[in-house]
Amino acid sequence: MGAPTTALVLSVPVDVHDDYVAWAAAWAEQGRGGQVVTLNSEMVMKARQDPALAAAIAQADLVVPDGAGVVLYLRPGIRVARCPGIDFAEALCRRAVQAGQRVFWIGGRPGVLLRVRQHTFGDWPEAAVVGAYHGYFDEAGEAEMLTHLQAAQPAVVLVGLGAPRQELWIAQHRALCPGAVWVGVGGSFDVWSGEKPRAPQWMQQNHLEWLFRLYCEPSRWRRMLSLPQFLWQSVWEPWQREG
């Protein structure tokens, strides 16, 4: 299995590979660890305005093309399949647990992670999830969580604090578990718990998952303004270089 190659999406790096899950799972099995960023158009635009986020993405060990805009930007020159972050994280956790490794979850509202275990991962052995902390922690709660995390040394750490907070948080704390694969998963815990629906398969296949999220959560419209901005920059920058 060859190493990923790196491409640029509006100057933001993304890795090109044919099996992202297998690549990250190998790190977990070998105890190498690393940070995984699941990149979409919104995050690309944020990174262009936020040097700290741009640095976190650049220093990540694997940047997965999560969003349809990222994949379409690379075509036709680079053929790469979209790898939804929610699918990547679930597959990575399942492979780790099947290999006898343990996972650690951080994020969501109080009570959500218990429902995640019941709704999506009910077939796992009791000891598979070595830690589960909601994302509404204060300074004392964070200190307690980090102490537990460092003592547990899981193989996979999922952090659902929303972008860019989760990427910056992971970059700050990943040294506590250097052998773990850390992944920012956004709102995946809400979907896994059954609290929020996921787009129908036909919408996922036609790059319309963003539209379904907007339909379910109209308050996201301000965030969605980054999509036309991304489209405009995708057209403008190549034309400007040619000019």
Secondary structure in CASP SS format (residue, H / E / C, confidence):
PFRMAT SS
TARGET T0000
AUTHOR 0000-0000-0000
METHOD secondary structure of the structure
MODEL  1
M C 1.00
G C 1.00
A C 1.00
P C 1.00
T E 1.00
T E 1.00
A E 1.00
L E 1.00
V E 1.00
L C 1.00
S C 1.00
V E 1.00
P E 1.00
V E 1.00
D E 1.00
V E 1.00
H C 1.00
D C 1.00
D C 1.00
Y H 1.00
V H 1.00
A H 1.00
W H 1.00
A H 1.00
A H 1.00
A H 1.00
W H 1.00
A H 1.00
E H 1.00
Q H 1.00
G C 1.00
R C 1.00
G C 1.00
G E 1.00
Q E 1.00
V E 1.00
V E 1.00
T E 1.00
L E 1.00
N C 1.00
S H 1.00
E H 1.00
M H 1.00
V H 1.00
M H 1.00
K H 1.00
A H 1.00
R H 1.00
Q H 1.00
D C 1.00
P H 1.00
A H 1.00
L H 1.00
A H 1.00
A H 1.00
A H 1.00
I H 1.00
A H 1.00
Q H 1.00
A C 1.00
D C 1.00
L E 1.00
V E 1.00
V E 1.00
P E 1.00
D C 1.00
G C 1.00
A H 1.00
G H 1.00
V H 1.00
V H 1.00
L H 1.00
Y H 1.00
L H 1.00
R C 1.00
P C 1.00
G C 1.00
I C 1.00
R C 1.00
V C 1.00
A C 1.00
R C 1.00
C C 1.00
P C 1.00
G H 1.00
I H 1.00
D H 1.00
F H 1.00
A H 1.00
E H 1.00
A H 1.00
L H 1.00
C H 1.00
R H 1.00
R H 1.00
A H 1.00
V H 1.00
Q H 1.00
A C 1.00
G C 1.00
Q C 1.00
R C 1.00
V E 1.00
F E 1.00
W E 1.00
I E 1.00
G E 1.00
G C 1.00
R C 1.00
P C 1.00
G C 1.00
V H 1.00
L H 1.00
L H 1.00
R H 1.00
V H 1.00
R H 1.00
Q H 1.00
H H 1.00
T C 1.00
F C 1.00
G C 1.00
D C 1.00
W C 1.00
P C 1.00
E H 1.00
A H 1.00
A H 1.00
V E 1.00
V E 1.00
G E 1.00
A E 1.00
Y E 1.00
H C 1.00
G C 1.00
Y C 1.00
F C 1.00
D C 1.00
E H 1.00
A H 1.00
G H 1.00
E H 1.00
A H 1.00
E H 1.00
M H 1.00
L H 1.00
T H 1.00
H H 1.00
L H 1.00
Q H 1.00
A H 1.00
A H 1.00
Q C 1.00
P C 1.00
A C 1.00
V E 1.00
V E 1.00
L E 1.00
V E 1.00
G E 1.00
L C 1.00
G C 1.00
A C 1.00
P C 1.00
R H 1.00
Q H 1.00
E H 1.00
L H 1.00
W H 1.00
I H 1.00
A H 1.00
Q H 1.00
H H 1.00
R H 1.00
A H 1.00
L H 1.00
C C 1.00
P C 1.00
G C 1.00
A C 1.00
V E 1.00
W E 1.00
V E 1.00
G E 1.00
V C 1.00
G C 1.00
G C 1.00
S H 1.00
F H 1.00
D H 1.00
V H 1.00
W H 1.00
S C 1.00
G C 1.00
E C 1.00
K C 1.00
P C 1.00
R C 1.00
A C 1.00
P C 1.00
Q H 1.00
W H 1.00
M H 1.00
Q H 1.00
Q H 1.00
N C 1.00
H C 1.00
L C 1.00
E H 1.00
W H 1.00
L H 1.00
F H 1.00
R H 1.00
L H 1.00
Y H 1.00
C H 1.00
E C 1.00
P H 1.00
S H 1.00
R H 1.00
W H 1.00
R H 1.00
R H 1.00
M H 1.00
L C 1.00
S H 1.00
L H 1.00
P H 1.00
Q H 1.00
F H 1.00
L H 1.00
W H 1.00
Q H 1.00
S H 1.00
V H 1.00
W H 1.00
E H 1.00
P H 1.00
W H 1.00
Q H 1.00
R H 1.00
E H 1.00
G C 1.00
END
